[in-house]
Amino acid sequence: MNMSSHRTSGITISRTVVVSAVITALAAFVALTTLWQPWEADRASGDDAGPAAGVDLRDRVADLTAGFHDGTGYHRPSREHRETVAAGVGLVIDGDVDGAARRLAEVDFVVRTFTDSATGRRTAEIADAAGGAERRRGWGRVYLDLSTRAHWSVQIPHPVADLDTELLGVDVLRARPGGVLILAGAHRRAGEDGVADVAHQRTSVFHAVHEELVRRDLPGVQMHGFADDSVPGEDVVVSTGRGDAAQPSARGLADRLDADGFAVCRGWARRCVLEGRGNVQGRASAERGVPFLHVELSRTVREDADRTRAVVAATAAVVDDWR
């Protein structure tokens, strides 16, 4: 009688333990699937995942920049922060994504990989680890096409402030393999005294990443936008900033745009407004003799999908020359 009672008690206890374990496992599974981001799911599916299984890079950038406006605040990064993010970008370029992840974690940055749904190409995203902090610090993101070794860059220093240039940057990146997109993380007037205007500040993560690319002799094109009445009669201003290493590329870009019906002001041939001679990324490139293009587009051009596509195609042809 006592033995039977003991056996029944043992069975009851075992069932309780099993049920508890199942509940715990289910809870862990739910938590995991809730936290698992689309890029992680895509990475787990392997490099053969089709575009439909990927992440829309345009949506990623639009989601980030949707909250940008002047006065949102910007924290000037320390030298350690700038150099660490730039070093992480360099490690990704060298193919050491795991090493980059460890290095970036030192400054609360992460590297994620996914397949861009529009191109089917593997892409790395280097970004602030936390969504809220990302906008508060305003240090931006870097996207790298992993389908081949990086050999050129497109840069967007004034997202939202130069309306739609952030999406133009994505389109240019997608146009050719081997590109790096450097995207500023705040409106140019987000901080005090112009500190968030990364095109004119050497103490930014944006500039540190640019210097890392220049150290590797990667040419770059920086896209800007202007109000139509700022440069009357012109659709595009093409210049090489302070340097002249990109003059052949600039002529080629201007000629292609001219053939497509754009009114182009050529900064090396005559005085143009918005030549970008004070642009610090252009100056850094000039100091090393690396090609750098400074491209300004009117608002009318940026609001016209067909004309924007023509700009992307002309820029892609320049990238082909750089290859």
Disulfide bonds with the S-S distance in Angstrom:
Cys265-Cys272 1.85
